[in-house]
Amino acid sequence: MKKLLGQDNFPGSHENSAFRNAVNLAKLAVKRAVIAGDTVVDATCGNGHDTLFLAQLDGIEEILAFDIADRAIENTARLLEENSLSERVTLYQENFKLIPEYIKKPAGAVMFNLGYLPGAGLETATRAEDSSLAIKSVLPLLRVGGVLTAVCYPGHPGGSEEARQVAGVMNSLDQKEFEVVEMKFVNQINNPPVLMVVHKLKGG
Ligand SMILES: C[S@@+](CC[C@H](N)C(=O)[O-])C[C@H]1O[C@@H](n2cnc3c(N)ncnc32)[C@H](O)[C@@H]1O
């Protein structure tokens, strides 16, 4: 198949899928935003895939990864270890509502991959109110040019209310200060995930 212009922007794509899924779109937004020396945050490290992605980015100075579940912290630690990247990341077993207490300088990217820990039960799922509060509290800590990504999963119980509340936070942001986009695979069945990306345009 002929290589498409810009195809390098879609690492690992299936040859027939340019975008793959909402999390991959979030990663593309992060890749585009980060610069050398940045602090970046994974708010929900889960099984560690998004943290690993952040740890593999060149030039990032500091990577903080959070999750409330001990199993998530263990799984992420193991994945980083297997990839010899443990020393690149500081892991915190902590509620993401407390992230502002840990960020020392404005962040280039903060990733929220909401929902439940894959392989665990629904009881591990993020909750609408906590997620909205956490996102709201982190936005002032983005550097100009930085992004916050939020992937919501309306397909599981509580997920559509969470997506609605997170969208409420996004919709209330001043367009002079933040650019916000929402993306989803509109022709997929069963309530596909929704990606929201906030890009900070100027200091508040
Ligand atoms: C979809 S998973 C994240 C997937 C992960 N990013 C990965 O790459 O595997 C959502 C995670 O959010 C975590 N979580 C739920 N409530 C949380 C909270 N209040 N603070 C931090 N993490 C939370 C869950 O334990 C779960 O691991």
The ligand as an ORCA input file, in Angstrom:
! r2SCAN-3c Opt
* xyz 0 1
  C      -9.151      2.985     32.171
  S      -8.155      2.733     33.584
  C      -6.660      3.516     33.118
  C      -5.886      2.779     32.059
  C      -4.426      3.130     32.046
  N      -4.162      4.508     31.727
  C      -3.590      2.209     31.187
  O      -2.820      2.672     30.332
  O      -3.714      0.991     31.390
  C      -8.796      3.840     34.807
  C      -8.015      3.829     36.108
  O      -8.509      4.873     36.952
  C      -8.247      4.472     38.281
  N      -8.995      5.339     39.207
  C     -10.307      5.255     39.572
  N     -10.637      6.270     40.409
  C      -9.497      7.002     40.583
  C      -9.185      8.166     41.349
  N     -10.120      8.798     42.074
  N      -7.915      8.632     41.324
  C      -6.960      8.000     40.583
  N      -7.193      6.889     39.844
  C      -8.444      6.399     39.831
  C      -8.626      3.011     38.288
  O      -8.022      2.339     39.380
  C      -8.106      2.553     36.923
  O      -6.849      1.965     37.038
*
